[in-house]
Amino acid sequence: MSEIKEVAAEVSEKDALKVKEWEVGMLQDEVAASQGIRIRRRPPTGPPLHYVGPFEFRIQNEGNTPRNILEEIVWHKDVEVAQMKEKMPLPSLKRALDNAPPVRDFLGALKAANARTGLPGLIAEVKKASPSRGVLRENFDPVEIAKAYEKGGAACLSVLTDQKYFQGGFENLEKIRNSGVQCPLLCKEFVIDAWQIYYARTKGADAILLVAAILPDLDIRYMTKICKLLGLTALVEVHDEKEMDRVLGIEGIELIGINNRNLETFEVDISNTRNLLQGERWQKIQEKGIIVVGESGLFTPSDIAYVQEAGVKAVLVGESIVKQSDPTKGITELFGKDISC
Ligand SMILES: O=C(O)c1ccccc1NCC(=O)[C@H](O)[C@H](O)COP(=O)(O)O
């Protein structure tokens, strides 16, 4: 009987901890909203299923419906990361870092490619599917694609690790890293917890994406510091003026990605890159020596020329090259010339 009491006490202590975590999450949302972040970290009207102990049900209501796909991804990621952390707590993850392959210089590779070709350095994306475009490539062999990209002159690769929405995985990152491909690798994830940065490093990442639309300033500050500590490059992604201004106000950021895709509506407009690189913003970027990456919706040599003219020194491209039966040729067609030599 006393054994049952002990177990009950342990369980309720665990539950109390979860509730505490939950309350902190609620505060996080308030801070985020004050910075113009529309994406909420969790459903506002109650904890997700795994937080409610033995009562595995929740009354559905409007507040528990994500407002858009990005919010849905974040809510799902919140549950996924909590489960992963339970399986591998941070101390054991930190120990696993000792066996991680050495970090490669992601930013250096982009700068070198830009200097060598006079064109934006290419981050070529290994992506099977996306919420906006569905399945992009049925016959998807991540290592084969990565090798084809490297052969075509990609400076770096971006590897989707989200399983549910992009049909990616950390095993793809690991396989590419162990395949002999030399390009530095960006872990393309929806990072909401520093734990994911450590995890990505153990799987061979050299860089990681931090999306300003889902991360308050304090998180970006803290996470870029962790990246530095681990030797990783942080690619901080923005989509609008507000996010750009927030990120330009944070010290130590070296690489900013401008996403031409609105992740809440899927609308793509490459003039977004040009619009965010004007006037005082452009001056600040130059003063700080920040490298800018143009992301999404780039299909032709004139698209590349357009964003280069706007000021980018790198581009991140997925759909237009991953869909090609020969992705090496796809890169040559995208740039209008062979960029491999
Ligand atoms: O692409 C989506 O549908 C999407 C939805 C929600 C969050 C992120 C999403 N995409 C990430 C990206 O923006 C792209 O993978 C990346 O920039 C490459 O874009 P593209 O060259 O247009 O494939």
The ligand as an SDF file (V2000), in Angstrom:
LIG
                    3D

 23 23  0  0  0  0  0  0  0  0999 V2000
    7.5290   25.2770  -48.1590 O   0  0  0  0  0  0  0  0  0  0  0  0
    6.5810   25.1670  -47.3550 C   0  0  0  0  0  0  0  0  0  0  0  0
    5.4760   24.7290  -47.6850 O   0  0  0  0  0  0  0  0  0  0  0  0
    6.7900   25.5670  -45.9390 C   0  0  0  0  0  0  0  0  0  0  0  0
    5.7090   25.5680  -45.0730 C   0  0  0  0  0  0  0  0  0  0  0  0
    5.8700   25.9150  -43.7570 C   0  0  0  0  0  0  0  0  0  0  0  0
    7.1110   26.2310  -43.2790 C   0  0  0  0  0  0  0  0  0  0  0  0
    8.2190   26.2140  -44.1220 C   0  0  0  0  0  0  0  0  0  0  0  0
    8.0600   25.8950  -45.4440 C   0  0  0  0  0  0  0  0  0  0  0  0
    9.1190   25.8520  -46.3200 N   0  0  0  0  0  0  0  0  0  0  0  0
   10.4580   26.1110  -45.9840 C   0  0  0  0  0  0  0  0  0  0  0  0
   11.0790   26.9020  -47.0600 C   0  0  0  0  0  0  0  0  0  0  0  0
   10.8460   28.0790  -47.0790 O   0  0  0  0  0  0  0  0  0  0  0  0
   11.7530   26.2400  -48.2200 C   0  0  0  0  0  0  0  0  0  0  0  0
   11.9700   24.8840  -47.9590 O   0  0  0  0  0  0  0  0  0  0  0  0
   13.0840   26.8190  -48.6880 C   0  0  0  0  0  0  0  0  0  0  0  0
   13.2380   28.1790  -48.4940 O   0  0  0  0  0  0  0  0  0  0  0  0
   13.2860   26.4660  -50.1830 C   0  0  0  0  0  0  0  0  0  0  0  0
   12.2330   26.9770  -50.9560 O   0  0  0  0  0  0  0  0  0  0  0  0
   11.9580   26.5150  -52.4590 P   0  0  0  0  0  0  0  0  0  0  0  0
   13.2090   26.7740  -53.2480 O   0  0  0  0  0  0  0  0  0  0  0  0
   10.8410   27.3920  -52.9330 O   0  0  0  0  0  0  0  0  0  0  0  0
   11.6230   25.0840  -52.4110 O   0  0  0  0  0  0  0  0  0  0  0  0
  1  2  2  0
  2  3  1  0
  2  4  1  0
  4  5  1  0
  4  9  2  0
  5  6  2  0
  6  7  1  0
  7  8  2  0
  8  9  1  0
  9 10  1  0
 10 11  1  0
 11 12  1  0
 12 13  2  0
 12 14  1  0
 14 15  1  0
 14 16  1  0
 16 17  1  0
 16 18  1  0
 18 19  1  0
 19 20  1  0
 20 21  2  0
 20 22  1  0
 20 23  1  0
M  END
$$$$
